[in-house]
Amino acid sequence: MSKMRTVDAAVAILEKEGAIEAFGLPGAAINPFYSAMRAHGGIRHTLARHVEGASHMADGFSRAKDGNIGICIGTSGPAGTDMITGLYAAWADSIPMLCITGQAPVAKLHKEDFQAVDIESIAKPVTKMAMTILEPGQVPGAFQKAFQLMRSGRPGPVLLDLPIDVQMAEIEFDIDTYEPLPVEKPKASRKQLEKALDMLLAAKHPLIVAGGGIINAGASAQLVELAETLNVPVIPTLMGWGTIPDDHQLMAGMVGLQTSHRYGNENYLQSDFVIGIGNRWANRHTGGLETYTAGRKFVHIDIEPTQIGRVFSPDLGIASDAGAALAGLVELAKERKAAGSLPDYRAWVAECADRKASLHRKTHFENIPIKPQRVYEEMNKSFGRDTTYVSTIGLSQIAGAQMLHVFGPRKWINAGQAGPLGWTAPAALGVARSNPGQTVVALSGDYDFQFMIEELAVGAQFNLPYIHVVVNNSYLGLIRQSQRGFNMEQNVSLAFENINSAHLSEDTRGYGVDHLKVAEGLGCKAVRVEDPSDLAAAFDKAKALMGEFQVPVVVEVILEKVTNISMGVEINAVNEFEELAETVADAPTAILALQA
């Protein structure tokens, strides 16, 4: 055994647990921890411009690759309070992330000391564990427990709060004898899975709903294998998008009120059985439950037992890790196939494919100002199968999910449940940090982009290149669209006559903020597009600039100010505000060419 500061023990534990990527902002109360990172040398730290930004970077890093756990570091207050939105986003989407905060001395916690706040109580509702560690000897065990919790069951974030005197205290600790605690995950029994498979095979029009839990489990390949063995179509949720490639013959489209495909909703409405694996039955996926559940039976498999029955009661519920359940289902399906007892679903698969080839939204508009649909069409042309998209909320994200294409797990990274404005840029930096050399493309509306625009400087300082497509209509577009029901447009316009920027043309001066100037002032490169025929060249230029300068590159697209994107309140009654595709030329990048 050797004597060392608790922070030196903690940093050694981080390395042994495989969490070596940190994002944060130093302050007086967390400086001992920073000194330990410096002395150790094995933890890479990226300095953020805002601690909320650091939390989203850690979140994006965690989402980018199987096994990643990003770390966010700062003082307890106000840095810890800045982290809460990041913790919420990670907690809501089941993302492991470790926040470490530096607190006032233990003896001062009740004396309203400078920047002392009860961050443990504040963080508890949005973490799997929040703990202010009051005894130095508890530090190794608290970190050990934190990693076990982050990885066990439904994954999620943890916050550990370290008073400065606890950080400085010395303890006996031997990293060579430290071992991570076993990860606890429920596993479906063969009997449970046989029952689920029997129910599926009794149906005429079964579907598999693939949720984000499959991606968390690293089990997308097993999902595809199950679907192919049974020859059953798959409906991914927004968080499960990419579990099966968009161009796979069994990918039947996404379902929902907003981020859905026309063919996805129609395919779902023709089903008579649904097995949901690793999904939450989120309300923007289901819409009204009477419509969603009518005429079909349900099996729900989820890692968190209390998730089953939370939204509606399934006909069969199974608490299991998605990977374990899929492995068992694949084994059973192969046995049934070898015995020749699988139904023939070829006609059902063909029906779903026919809808996929006929129910398209129009994307090819030549209007100036540009219609957003054209932006996603050109993105499909310009960015390849290996592109990773990052987005959070707004009409940009909704339209993007309707029209972009995703070809693998963790290729669509999205703050799904929380949807905090400002998440996209820092999260994209975390993704870029995790996946150097890969093409990362962020998608934002103008307000999401402005929320944490200062974090672009982090990308410039640390050479974290990615492309940020900003569709600018100078509106809070999603809120404006939702205010239509109130016959108003209240406090949603971001437009003003920017007479102070010679950088803007007469046509764009009324769009307000000069994003190109801001981006360039933060050390990045930027391109503006006002004509749809220039989009392809702009994306090519952005890729070249990103490669040459190794910094974020902003592509700002000037949109028409008012566009209503397809959405509704029931999955059988989505409002299509724009004209639909009638010819192949109307939707040239559709996965299947239009068959009228």
ChimeraX attribute file (.defattr): number of C-alpha atoms within 10 A of each C-alpha:
attribute: neighborCount
match mode: 1-to-1
recipient: residues
	/A:1	10
	/A:2	9
	/A:3	12
	/A:4	15
	/A:5	19
	/A:6	27
	/A:7	27
	/A:8	24
	/A:9	22
	/A:10	23
	/A:11	25
	/A:12	22
	/A:13	21
	/A:14	19
	/A:15	14
	/A:16	15
	/A:17	18
	/A:18	14
	/A:19	22
	/A:20	21
	/A:21	23
	/A:22	26
	/A:23	26
	/A:24	28
	/A:25	21
	/A:26	20
	/A:27	17
	/A:28	14
	/A:29	25
	/A:30	25
	/A:31	17
	/A:32	22
	/A:33	26
	/A:34	21
	/A:35	13
	/A:36	20
	/A:37	21
	/A:38	15
	/A:39	12
	/A:40	13
	/A:41	12
	/A:42	15
	/A:43	20
	/A:44	13
	/A:45	19
	/A:46	22
	/A:47	19
	/A:48	24
	/A:49	18
	/A:50	17
	/A:51	26
	/A:52	25
	/A:53	33
	/A:54	34
	/A:55	37
	/A:56	32
	/A:57	33
	/A:58	37
	/A:59	34
	/A:60	33
	/A:61	28
	/A:62	26
	/A:63	31
	/A:64	27
	/A:65	18
	/A:66	13
	/A:67	15
	/A:68	21
	/A:69	28
	/A:70	30
	/A:71	29
	/A:72	32
	/A:73	31
	/A:74	31
	/A:75	31
	/A:76	29
	/A:77	21
	/A:78	14
	/A:79	25
	/A:80	31
	/A:81	21
	/A:82	19
	/A:83	29
	/A:84	23
	/A:85	20
	/A:86	30
	/A:87	32
	/A:88	23
	/A:89	25
	/A:90	30
	/A:91	24
	/A:92	18
	/A:93	24
	/A:94	23
	/A:95	25
	/A:96	31
	/A:97	34
	/A:98	28
	/A:99	27
	/A:100	24
	/A:101	30
	/A:102	31
	/A:103	32
	/A:104	27
	/A:105	18
	/A:106	16
	/A:107	11
	/A:108	13
	/A:109	15
	/A:110	12
	/A:111	9
	/A:112	11
	/A:113	13
	/A:114	12
	/A:115	17
	/A:116	22
	/A:117	20
	/A:118	19
	/A:119	25
	/A:120	20
	/A:121	11
	/A:122	14
	/A:123	24
	/A:124	16
	/A:125	14
	/A:126	21
	/A:127	27
	/A:128	19
	/A:129	19
	/A:130	22
	/A:131	18
	/A:132	21
	/A:133	19
	/A:134	17
	/A:135	14
	/A:136	19
	/A:137	16
	/A:138	14
	/A:139	22
	/A:140	21
	/A:141	12
	/A:142	17
	/A:143	22
	/A:144	19
	/A:145	16
	/A:146	24
	/A:147	25
	/A:148	18
	/A:149	23
	/A:150	23
	/A:151	22
	/A:152	19
	/A:153	20
	/A:154	25
	/A:155	24
	/A:156	25
	/A:157	33
	/A:158	28
	/A:159	30
	/A:160	23
	/A:161	26
	/A:162	30
	/A:163	26
	/A:164	22
	/A:165	20
	/A:166	25
	/A:167	29
	/A:168	17
	/A:169	14
	/A:170	18
	/A:171	20
	/A:172	12
	/A:173	19
	/A:174	13
	/A:175	14
	/A:176	9
	/A:177	7
	/A:178	15
	/A:179	11
	/A:180	13
	/A:181	15
	/A:182	12
	/A:183	12
	/A:184	13
	/A:185	17
	/A:186	18
	/A:187	16
	/A:188	23
	/A:189	14
	/A:190	14
	/A:191	9
	/A:192	17
	/A:193	19
	/A:194	15
	/A:195	13
	/A:196	21
	/A:197	18
	/A:198	11
	/A:199	19
	/A:200	24
	/A:201	20
	/A:202	13
	/A:203	17
	/A:204	15
	/A:205	22
	/A:206	27
	/A:207	27
	/A:208	23
	/A:209	24
	/A:210	28
	/A:211	26
	/A:212	27
	/A:213	26
	/A:214	27
	/A:215	26
	/A:216	28
	/A:217	18
	/A:218	19
	/A:219	21
	/A:220	26
	/A:221	18
	/A:222	22
	/A:223	26
	/A:224	23
	/A:225	19
	/A:226	22
	/A:227	20
	/A:228	17
	/A:229	16
	/A:230	21
	/A:231	21
	/A:232	24
	/A:233	28
	/A:234	31
	/A:235	26
	/A:236	28
	/A:237	27
	/A:238	26
	/A:239	26
	/A:240	27
	/A:241	28
	/A:242	25
	/A:243	31
	/A:244	27
	/A:245	20
	/A:246	21
	/A:247	14
	/A:248	14
	/A:249	19
	/A:250	23
	/A:251	25
	/A:252	31
	/A:253	26
	/A:254	29
	/A:255	27
	/A:256	27
	/A:257	24
	/A:258	25
	/A:259	21
	/A:260	26
	/A:261	23
	/A:262	23
	/A:263	23
	/A:264	23
	/A:265	26
	/A:266	20
	/A:267	27
	/A:268	27
	/A:269	18
	/A:270	16
	/A:271	17
	/A:272	19
	/A:273	23
	/A:274	24
	/A:275	24
	/A:276	25
	/A:277	28
	/A:278	31
	/A:279	25
	/A:280	23
	/A:281	22
	/A:282	14
	/A:283	14
	/A:284	21
	/A:285	21
	/A:286	21
	/A:287	21
	/A:288	15
	/A:289	14
	/A:290	10
	/A:291	13
	/A:292	19
	/A:293	17
	/A:294	10
	/A:295	12
	/A:296	16
	/A:297	18
	/A:298	22
	/A:299	24
	/A:300	25
	/A:301	30
	/A:302	28
	/A:303	28
	/A:304	17
	/A:305	16
	/A:306	9
	/A:307	19
	/A:308	22
	/A:309	15
	/A:310	11
	/A:311	13
	/A:312	12
	/A:313	12
	/A:314	19
	/A:315	13
	/A:316	17
	/A:317	20
	/A:318	23
	/A:319	23
	/A:320	23
	/A:321	27
	/A:322	33
	/A:323	25
	/A:324	19
	/A:325	29
	/A:326	25
	/A:327	18
	/A:328	20
	/A:329	23
	/A:330	21
	/A:331	15
	/A:332	17
	/A:333	23
	/A:334	16
	/A:335	13
	/A:336	16
	/A:337	14
	/A:338	10
	/A:339	9
	/A:340	9
	/A:341	11
	/A:342	17
	/A:343	15
	/A:344	13
	/A:345	17
	/A:346	11
	/A:347	11
	/A:348	19
	/A:349	22
	/A:350	14
	/A:351	14
	/A:352	24
	/A:353	20
	/A:354	17
	/A:355	21
	/A:356	26
	/A:357	17
	/A:358	20
	/A:359	20
	/A:360	27
	/A:361	22
	/A:362	22
	/A:363	25
	/A:364	22
	/A:365	16
	/A:366	12
	/A:367	15
	/A:368	13
	/A:369	18
	/A:370	24
	/A:371	23
	/A:372	26
	/A:373	24
	/A:374	21
	/A:375	25
	/A:376	23
	/A:377	24
	/A:378	22
	/A:379	20
	/A:380	19
	/A:381	13
	/A:382	16
	/A:383	18
	/A:384	13
	/A:385	13
	/A:386	13
	/A:387	20
	/A:388	26
	/A:389	25
	/A:390	27
	/A:391	30
	/A:392	26
	/A:393	23
	/A:394	21
	/A:395	24
	/A:396	27
	/A:397	23
	/A:398	20
	/A:399	21
	/A:400	22
	/A:401	21
	/A:402	22
	/A:403	27
	/A:404	22
	/A:405	27
	/A:406	24
	/A:407	20
	/A:408	21
	/A:409	26
	/A:410	27
	/A:411	24
	/A:412	27
	/A:413	25
	/A:414	26
	/A:415	27
	/A:416	18
	/A:417	20
	/A:418	18
	/A:419	20
	/A:420	19
	/A:421	20
	/A:422	24
	/A:423	31
	/A:424	33
	/A:425	35
	/A:426	31
	/A:427	32
	/A:428	33
	/A:429	32
	/A:430	30
	/A:431	31
	/A:432	26
	/A:433	22
	/A:434	21
	/A:435	16
	/A:436	13
	/A:437	13
	/A:438	14
	/A:439	20
	/A:440	25
	/A:441	26
	/A:442	27
	/A:443	25
	/A:444	28
	/A:445	29
	/A:446	26
	/A:447	22
	/A:448	23
	/A:449	24
	/A:450	17
	/A:451	16
	/A:452	19
	/A:453	20
	/A:454	20
	/A:455	23
	/A:456	29
	/A:457	21
	/A:458	23
	/A:459	28
	/A:460	21
	/A:461	16
	/A:462	14
	/A:463	19
	/A:464	26
	/A:465	30
	/A:466	29
	/A:467	25
	/A:468	26
	/A:469	26
	/A:470	24
	/A:471	25
	/A:472	27
	/A:473	26
	/A:474	23
	/A:475	21
	/A:476	20
	/A:477	25
	/A:478	19
	/A:479	16
	/A:480	20
	/A:481	20
	/A:482	13
	/A:483	14
	/A:484	11
	/A:485	8
	/A:486	9
	/A:487	8
	/A:488	12
	/A:489	15
	/A:490	10
	/A:491	10
	/A:492	17
	/A:493	17
	/A:494	17
	/A:495	16
	/A:496	12
	/A:497	13
	/A:498	17
	/A:499	12
	/A:500	11
	/A:501	13
	/A:502	10
	/A:503	14
	/A:504	20
	/A:505	9
	/A:506	12
	/A:507	10
	/A:508	18
	/A:509	19
	/A:510	16
	/A:511	24
	/A:512	20
	/A:513	22
	/A:514	17
	/A:515	24
	/A:516	20
	/A:517	15
	/A:518	17
	/A:519	21
	/A:520	18
	/A:521	13
	/A:522	19
	/A:523	17
	/A:524	26
	/A:525	23
	/A:526	24
	/A:527	19
	/A:528	18
	/A:529	20
	/A:530	18
	/A:531	15
	/A:532	23
	/A:533	15
	/A:534	12
	/A:535	23
	/A:536	17
	/A:537	13
	/A:538	20
	/A:539	23
	/A:540	13
	/A:541	16
	/A:542	23
	/A:543	18
	/A:544	13
	/A:545	20
	/A:546	23
	/A:547	15
	/A:548	10
	/A:549	15
	/A:550	20
	/A:551	24
	/A:552	35
	/A:553	32
	/A:554	26
	/A:555	24
	/A:556	24
	/A:557	26
	/A:558	25
	/A:559	26
	/A:560	17
	/A:561	16
	/A:562	13
	/A:563	18
	/A:564	17
	/A:565	21
	/A:566	21
	/A:567	21
	/A:568	16
	/A:569	16
	/A:570	21
	/A:571	27
	/A:572	18
	/A:573	12
	/A:574	17
	/A:575	16
	/A:576	14
	/A:577	11
	/A:578	14
	/A:579	10
	/A:580	14
	/A:581	19
	/A:582	16
	/A:583	15
	/A:584	18
	/A:585	14
	/A:586	18
	/A:587	24
	/A:588	19
	/A:589	21
	/A:590	24
	/A:591	16
	/A:592	19
	/A:593	16
	/A:594	22
	/A:595	14
	/A:596	12
